[in-house]
Amino acid sequence: MNKVFGKDFVLGVLGGGQLGRMLIQEAINLNIHVAVLDPAADAPCADVANTFVQGSFQDYNTVLEFGKKADVITIEIEHVNLDALEELERLGKRVYPTTRALRTIKDKGLQKLFYQENEIPTAPFFLVKNKEEAEGLLNEGPFMQKMREGGYDGKGVTPLRNENDLLQAFDAPSVLEKFVDFEKEIAVIVARNEKGETATFPLVEMEFNSEANLVEFVFSPANVSSTLESEAKDIALQVAEKLKHVGLLAVEMFVTKDGKILVNEIAPRPHNSGHHTIEACYTSQYAQHLRAILNLPLGSTELRSPAVMINLLGEKGFSGPAFYKNMEDVLHTEGAFVHLYGKSETKPFRKMGHITVCDSDLATAKETAKRLLHLVQVISI
């Protein structure tokens, strides 16, 4: 008998943002009691979790006491107290992803060393301790500087092409990653459970908002050959297996202009590049993450329909109570599905929601998505 389906089972989630909110929506279908820890009283999960605890997921004692009351603990953000999670593992709690995997993934420098040690293709890089060391390597560039810890959603990343760019350089431990002459950015989401069973979702292709450095446009199936898709999935599976990862793993990659695949970064949880799976696949990424961390059979990842996902970002120049301009037009659009994240306040480029467009013809879905992208505006009132 699987304890997951009993009335006393509790899944603890560190982080109460939109990823946790969409995870809870799937957990409801399986009658799973979800407890969430987040520092914000108005976090997106606050009004939907079975149990919501306001507190810091970076504080050792807070995480430890929260975790003691859960049967399985997972995350929706990497920036959590790993020492507390390690102690919970020592006490016999199931923590997925494991702290071992999280320590590697949380630190972008350790990520890059992991790729190097396991012969997983990635861009050339240097590790530096501070701005002075970065300046000393400038003639080896151009680089993308990435802070080893703390960056997310385009933050903690800046280009270093010349001396002028040093004004924006981070004076912190960082990765200097050589610029990649890439043709496109793709991602593979792979799931792995305790038994070692794995499943990969169909490849997605991504387009970015150049100003915010955030994914703006995701579509699947990707416009790549079946050979390249197979190679990308094999690389993603290698990463998951080498990490002994349990849960969902998003593997972001570059496709270079000469057709090579390089791993960019990984995320040990549901990911922006998998939102479309809610409507487009037989099993959503959120349902699959639950299945993986609870050691349940993994679901079918087959596409039911080609799909395009657009992020709804807060408009530049607007901060305050959120208003979604022209949303009625989206609701009139056949095949368009709206997901708002329950964030009361908008800020420039803040992720406020997403829209997925499904259509039997991918080109038509793209046209519709582009129209909605320019139509909907998240402003303040």
Summary of the structure (lengths in Angstrom):
residues: 381
radius of gyration: 20.4
end to end distance: 52.1
largest distance: 63.0
contacts: 1335
relative contact order: 0.12
helix: 31%
strand: 31%
